[in-house]
């Protein structure tokens, strides 16, 4: 499952779970269809760093590599993401979400921008 942040009809951000559409592939693997991406950006936010309400700058995947972040959405839900966990940010309008590094370690993450 992948967490998706989106802006609802109420103008607030929300989480929902989305499942990749896995299909049989070669060598015994299952794969979801290719999604177009515009590259990858690696970032680090230091321990204690926080960003108040803001919409996502673009549609993008955010995947944690080390450390932990807490994301808060407009309906009051807060979720933590650590290494190997991530989400697809699509809350491009409204007040968006909050971002807070938790624990004593920086949050190192990869951002994969998506078209449109």
N, C-alpha and C positions, 0 to 999 in steps of 0.2 A: 504494500500500500504506500501511496505517496500523499503527503499532506498538501492540500491546495489552499492558499489564501486567496479570497476573492471578495469583491464588493457586492453585497446583496442589494435587493430592491429597496431596502431601508437605508441605503447609503453608508452602512457600516461594514467593516470587514468581518469575515467569518472563516472558519476552517471547514474543510470537508475532506474525506478520504477518497482518493481515486485509485483505481487498480490499473496497472499497465495491461494492455491487450496482448498478452503473451501468445505467440503462435509457434508451432513446430518449426525448427530451423535445422541446419545441418549439424552433424557430429553430436547429436543428442541434446542440443541446446534448445531452449525456447527463447524467443526474442520478441520484444514489442517493436512495432514499426518505427523506422527512423524519424526523428523529429529534427527539423532544420534548426540550426543554431548559428549564432554570429561569432563564436569564439568562446574563450574561457578567460576569466580574470581570477587571480588568486589574491585574497585579502586577509588582513589580520586586524582584529579589534582587541585592544589590550584589556586586561582584567579590569572590571568596574566600568567599562565604557557603556554608555547608554544613549539611545536616540529616542526622543519623544515621538509622538504621533507623526507619521509620514506615509504617503502612499508609495508603493513600489515605483522605482524610476522607469521600469519597463517590465514586460513579461520575462521571467527568468527563473531558472532553477538555482537554489542555494544549497550546497552540500557541505556539511561540516567535515573537516579533516582532523582537527584536534580542538580541545576545549569544549565549552558548552554555551549556548545562547538561549535566552527565553524570549519568545515572540508573544506579544499580547495583541488581541484583535478586539474590534469594536463591540462585540457582544459579551465581552468580559472574560473570554477564554484565554488562558495562557498555556503555552506548550514549550517544552524544552527540547532542543535538538543538540546532539553530540556527534562524535566521530562516526561517519558512515550513515548519518541520518540527514534528511534534508526536506525541502518543500519547494513547491512551485508557487512563486509570488505572482499574483494577477490582480491584486487590489490596487488598481491604477487610479481610482477616483475616491472621493470621500476623504475621511481623515486618515485612513490606512491602518497601520499597525505600529507597535513599539518594538524596540530591539534592545536587549540588555545582556551583556556578557555576565555569566554567573560563575562563581568559583574564583580561584586564584590564578588560573592560566588564561592566556589569550585565546580567543576564538579564531582559529584559522579555517578559512572556507574557500570553496570554489564557487564562482557565480557563472552560470551559463546563460547568456542572453538569448531570448527566443524572438523570432520575427513577429511583428504585429502585436 
